């Protein structure tokens, strides 16, 4: 009897050892090794890289591929470390950073590039790739309590809260021109530092004011969830006017054309990868 109990005890012990071994292998395969690989990628020595490229952009969700692990992986195969430099859609400073050599490449909309270049008095960059045409990712929104139609903004005390010298200012000016709002006062633009800052103003604003807010994703989607908020106009209604492009500093393009080509190819492969993923770009934006 005692021998039977001892034999059963051995069997139970063996079973538990097998279970623990399987768990250990699973944890190592699915967690430890991927985490170590990511840690090595993020903090490892520069010996695996022969070149670093710095790209400046804001956190607009349309640029999520540039911030993705997939494009970094693609560039790592070419020995290139990708460093993203974040700003709050300050296109004037972005162009100056390119001219000064602080960054090598950057993202602009064509209209914001033209405005920034006009202010600077020169264009120290070349367009190397069209990223996307913005269709609905930028929008003019308002509270229905204060602005039922666009024409409600045709008064002297109405205003647009937006990011200056950006696609949001361009979109606001399209609204002002297309819908003919001649009664808007001289101070109709209220400047904020980026879409997130505009969204914060919107959340705490007096909903009865004659005021519109110009946002880009992901804040457009967040704002639409607020009760009483409506879209007056979005970029899907003005196709071809807001186009995102990747630019390179002229000297960088001259000295490192193969690196610029690598960035373009890595971006294209990454975009194709996410386009064919089950979660697609929606999953990428959510994880960005």
N, C-alpha and C positions, 0 to 999 in steps of 0.2 A: 504493500500500500504506500509506504513511504517512498519506495523507488518510483512508483507511478506519479506521485506528486512531484518528485524531483525532476522526472522526465518532462512533465507538463511545464514546470517552471522554466526549464531550459528552453523549451519551445517558445514560450511567451517572451523570454529574454531575447531570443534570436529574432522573433518577429519585430519587437521594438527596436532592435538594432538596425534591422532592414529599413523600418519606417524612418528612423532618425537619419540614416544614410541617404535615403531618397530626398528627405527634406533638405539636408545639407547641400546636396547636389543641385536641387532646384533653386535654393536661395543663391548659391554661387553663380549658377547659369543665368538666372533671370534678374538678379539684383546686384550682387557684388561686382561681377565682371563688367556689366554695362556701366555701373557707377564709377568703377576704376578707370574705364576707358574714357568716360566723360571728364573725370578729374584730370587724367593725363592730358586730354585734349585742351582743357581749359587752363591748366597750370603747369603743364610740362615745360621742359626747356625748349629754347628756340631752335634746338638742333634739328627738329623735324620740319622747320620752316626756313625757307631761304629768302622770303620776302613778306612784307606786311603791306596791305592796302587799307587805307582809312576812307570810309564812306560816311558822309554826313546826311542825316535825314531826321524827320520828326517821327512821332509814333502813330501816324496815320496807318490804319489797318491795311490799306492797299500796298504798303511797303513790307508786309510781314514776311514775304519770301526772302528779302534781303537780310532779315534778322533770324532766319530759320537755321536749324541744325543741318538741314540738307545742303544748303549752299556752302556752309562752312566745311562740311565733309567733302564736297566736290572740290573746293579750292585747296583743301589739305592734300589731296592727291597731287596737286601741282606745286606743293611746297609753299602755298600762300596762306598767310594768316589774315583773316578778315576781321577788322575792328570797326564796329559801328559807332559813330559819334552822334549822340542825340542832341537835338535842340527843340525849341518850341515854335517851329515854323518861322524863324527869323531869317527870311531869305536874303536880306541885305548882308547880314553877318555871315551867312552860309557862303555867299559868293566871295566875300572878303577872305574867309578862311581858305578857300580854294586858291585865290590869288596869292596869298601869303605862304602857301605850301603847307598849311597846318593839316589839311586833308587832301586826298588825291582825287576823290570822286564825290558826287553828291546827287541828290534827287531834287528836281524842280518840276513845277508845272510850267508849260511854255510861257504862259502869261506872267507868272511870277519871275521867271528868268529874264524876260524882256524888261520888266519894271526894275528889277534889281540892277541889271546891266546899264539901264539908262541912268539910274542914280549914280552908279559907280563911274560912268563915263566910258566904259569899255567892257568887252566880253572876254574874259581870260579863260574861257572854257569852250569845249566842243561837245555837242550832243552825240552820244555814242549808241544809245538804245532808247526806243520807245517802250516804256514799261506797261502803260495801260491808258485807256481813255476812261476817265472817271464818269461813271453812269449811276448817279444816285447816291454816291458816297459823300457828297457835299450837299448841304441843304439849308434853306432859310426856314426857320420855324418860329412859331409865336403861340401865345396863349389865346384861345378862342374868346376868352372873356374880354380881352382888350383889342384883339385884331381878328375880326371875322373874315375879312377879305383883304387882299393886298391894298386896295384903295383906301382902307382905313389908315394906312401909313402916309397918306397924302395930306399931312398937316404939319405945321411948323415945329411942333414939339415931339414928333415921332423920331425914332432913332433905330439904328442897327448896331448891335453889339457884335464885334468881329475881330479877327486877327488882321492887322494892317499888312499891306504889300504881300498878300497871300491869295490863294484861290477863293477864300471866303470874301475878301473885299471885292474881288472880281465878280463873284456871283451876286453880291449886294448891288454893285453898280449895274449889272445886267437887269436886275429887278427894277431899279430906279429908272433906267432908261426905257426898258421894254413896256413897263406898266405906266409910264408917264406920271411921275410923282413930283411935279414942279414946286409944290408947296413945302417940301422938306426944307428944314432950316439949314444954315451953314454948318452947324455942328451935329449933323445927322449920324455921323460915325462915332461910335464909342469904342475905343481901342482896348483890347485885352491881349494877353500874352499866350496865344494858343487856344485850341479848341477846348481843352480841359478847363481853362480859366473862364472861357465864355459860358461853358456848361454850369460852372459853379455860380456865376452871376445869375444865370437863368433860374436855377433851383431856388434862389432866395429872393427873386424879383417880385415886384408888385404885379400881379397877373392882369390887372386892369389897365396897365400902361400901354401906350401905343409904341410897342417896342418889339423888334424882331431879333432873332439870334441866329448867327450863321455858324454852323458846326460841320465837322467832318467825322467820319467813323473812327472809333466805335461810339462816339458821343451822340451821333444822330439816332442810332437805335436805342440808346439809353434814354434820350430825351422823349422819344415817341411813346415810351412807357408811362410817362407822367400824365396824369389825368388832365384833360383840357388842352394838351399840346397838339398842334396841327402843323403839317408841312405846307408852306406857302409855295415853295418851288424847290426842286432839287436838280442836280446836274444831269439827270437822265432826260430832262426836258430841253437841254441846250447841248445836244450831242456835237462833239467835235471842238468844243470851246475850252474844255479843261482836259489837257493831255499831260500825263506824267512822263518825264524823261529822265534818263540817267546821263549825267555829264561827267567829263573828265577834264582836269586841268590841262591846258594845252602842252605845257612842258612835260607833264607826266605821260601824256599820250605820245609825245615825240620820243621820249626816252624809254618808255616801257609799253610799247604797243602790244606785245605778247601777253602782258599782265592784264591789260584792259580786255583783250580777247578772252582770256581765261575767265574773267569776272562775268562777261556776257554769256559765255557758254555754260558756266556753272549756274548762273541764274536761270537760263533756259531749261537746263536739265532738272533743276529743283522745281521750277514751275510745272514741268511735265509730270514730275513725281507726285506732287500734291494734287494735280488735276486728275490723276488716276487712282488716288487713295480713296478708300471707302468714305472717309470723313471729308475728303477734299479740302478746298481752301477754307471752308467754314470751320473745320476742325483746327486748321492751322491758326486762324484768327483767334479762336477761343483759347488756344494754348499760348498765344503770343504774349 
